[in-house]
Amino acid sequence: HVLNVGQPGAGGRHGAIMRSPSGATAGLLTSALAWACISSAGAQTTTSSPYQQSTVAAPSSNGRLCACQQEGQFVQCFVEIIAECEAAGPYAAALPMCRADWSQGPGVLKADPIVFIEVIKASAVKCRHPYTFTIAEQADFLGATVLGEFKDVFVANKITGARMTEVTLHQLLTVIKVPLGDALDFIEGKNLFLRPTPPVNVGMREGKDVPTVQLTFNVKAVSEIDAVKFEFQAVLDIVMHWSDQNIWAECKANGEAIEQGRCQYVWKPKLLFPNARHIEIPTSRQYLWTDHATKTAMYQIEVIGTFAAPMSFRTFPRDQHELPITVAVDDTNGDLTRLALRWEPVSARLDKRIINPDEGKDTISGWSLESASAREHPYLPIDWINLAGMRGPMRTYLNEVAARVNLATNTSIDISMANTVSAVTCEVVVRRTTIFYLLNYIMVVIMLTSLSWITFIMEPSALSDRCNISLTLLLALNVFQLILSELMPKTGYLTPMHEFIIVSTFFTVAAAVESVASNILNKRMAMRAAVVERLKGAVAEAAAGGGLRNSLKDTASVAARWRGGGGGGGRGGGGGE
């Protein structure tokens, strides 16, 4: 039952099995023969599982899918696949290679070669990665993956597993002299096999435990806090650290090198910034390190961006704000939902260079940086439920998807939860520099308002001078109001600063009104004094024996004129006199 599925005599290869379902070769036809041979194998063990409904050979002592990397061990590979899926128990559905209906036997590989790719990828984790293979082991592996025709040419060129992962199309064509079609098939299959997949944390049980990635913010600068546009600028480092069973090689690179060579096959999270209005991630400030011994990786990027931030100014100019920077994972392929990957643990800190700058130097204008914190939370990139509406093609499509999933799993699906990803929000707490507004605005307004009180000690008759002072100060206060209007958004409420300016304006206006009122009263008092003097003169003349009646007539005419000009109040005053 040893099947050499990689040699030309077994069917050849026109499109590698690693490529796509359409690339299955005639060599896979022998899988049906292998299934037929299982029932007549020497040592047999009877088992029953969702993946196996007949007798199969017992797995080898080493197990862990090592047979899937060895030429001629096709049957044993199938046995070890069944053992792995059974060992996964209720979490087997999370393993890509266990999602196939293995009760149909190895013929599944013929129907869906992508399943075989998942088997080979799983064997690289559970047994050995081809990167570590010697020349002979590499040749054996190629035979097991229906790439047997490359064995001789790879051996002749002394290509180890490590070299195989780095071989390029140009090298295959010019150095190794492989035909163009075969070279394209090999590169496509190699990239598909080495393509990074979401991490599986070391020690976790795939399907049961949610993989986690540690994320840390290091805020290096905050500037341009715009209270009118509700935005701010920030420069920060984002450091991510995780363990991954799939890590198979060392990588220490930065800049463009992290997407070249072995580093390009290391999984790296692609980030979204939901509240960003502009983002720049310099390539030269990206770093990637992996440690093959501990199966850990660290990825660091620098982010320069402008972020939107809601703000409240009810305590201005003593206000404090939490400026958010939200980071979410980009779930382009639908395999990184919050149930499949989570940021944990998360933290944030302010860089020491902005907390303790050199003596006498500032790092931000008009504000002080207080602290930084981070929290993980769910994030829904697109709310399909609300966007679909109550009817229409989108609503029909979503209902059909939900119905298919419900039928396949016997459980109801929440489309919103299926699209929710893990996100982290870093909140930078900033406090406005109140002393600046106290010295440059509040103290000046107080002095201007106090100057308006000078009119109280001026002569009431100097109406022009008094009004000039009040109106000039009122104009100065209006200038301050205009300045504040440019600094502050158009809110539906008054801030303490606005209330203070308005009260100061009322005081200045009151001083101007007092100047006019005191001038009018002063004129009335003058006329009243004139009447009194006339009456005194008339009384003196009468006492001297002269024309009392004429004097009284003159006094009455003066009083009448005074009453006509001063109103009822003057009349009462004249009567009293």
HELIX and SHEET records of a PDB file:
HELIX    1   1 PRO A    8  ALA A   10  5                                   3    
HELIX    2   2 PRO A   21  GLY A   23  5                                   3    
HELIX    3   3 ALA A   26  LEU A   29  5                                   4    
HELIX    4   4 THR A   30  ILE A   38  1                                   9    
HELIX    5   5 CYS A   66  GLN A   69  5                                   4    
HELIX    6   6 PHE A   74  ALA A   88  1                                  15    
HELIX    7   7 GLY A   89  ALA A   94  5                                   6    
HELIX    8   8 PRO A   96  CYS A   98  5                                   3    
HELIX    9   9 TRP A  102  GLN A  104  5                                   3    
HELIX   10  10 GLY A  107  ALA A  111  1                                   5    
HELIX   11  11 PRO A  113  LYS A  126  1                                  14    
HELIX   12  12 PRO A  130  THR A  132  5                                   3    
HELIX   13  13 ILE A  135  ALA A  144  1                                  10    
HELIX   14  14 GLY A  148  PHE A  150  5                                   3    
HELIX   15  15 LYS A  151  ALA A  156  1                                   6    
HELIX   16  16 GLY A  161  GLU A  166  1                                   6    
HELIX   17  17 LEU A  169  THR A  174  1                                   6    
HELIX   18  18 LEU A  180  LEU A  194  1                                  15    
HELIX   19  19 GLY A  255  GLU A  259  5                                   5    
HELIX   20  20 GLY A  261  TYR A  265  5                                   5    
HELIX   21  21 THR A  283  ARG A  285  5                                   3    
HELIX   22  22 LYS A  352  ILE A  355  1                                   4    
HELIX   23  23 TRP A  384  ALA A  388  1                                   5    
HELIX   24  24 PRO A  393  THR A  409  1                                  17    
HELIX   25  25 ILE A  415  ASN A  419  1                                   5    
HELIX   26  26 THR A  434  TYR A  437  1                                   4    
HELIX   27  27 LEU A  438  ILE A  442  3                                   5    
HELIX   28  28 MET A  443  LEU A  451  1                                   9    
HELIX   29  29 SER A  452  ILE A  457  5                                   6    
HELIX   30  30 LEU A  463  LEU A  487  1                                  25    
HELIX   31  31 PRO A  496  ALA A  543  1                                  48    
HELIX   32  32 LEU A  548  GLY A  566  1                                  19    
HELIX   33  33 GLY A  568  GLY A  576  1                                   9    
SHEET    1   A 6 CYS A 251  ASN A 254  0                                        
SHEET    2   A 6 TYR A 287  ASP A 291 -1                                        
SHEET    3   A 6 THR A 296  ALA A 308 -1                                        
SHEET    4   A 6 GLU A 231  SER A 243 -1                                        
SHEET    5   A 6 THR A 212  ASP A 226 -1                                        
SHEET    6   A 6 ARG A 342  LEU A 350  1                                        
SHEET    1   B 4 CYS A 251  ASN A 254  0                                        
SHEET    2   B 4 TYR A 287  ASP A 291 -1                                        
SHEET    3   B 4 THR A 296  ALA A 308 -1                                        
SHEET    4   B 4 ALA A 276  GLU A 280 -1                                        
SHEET    1   C 4 LEU A 271  LEU A 272  0                                        
SHEET    2   C 4 GLN A 320  VAL A 329 -1                                        
SHEET    3   C 4 VAL A 421  ARG A 432 -1                                        
SHEET    4   C 4 TRP A 367  TYR A 379 -1                                        
END                                                                             
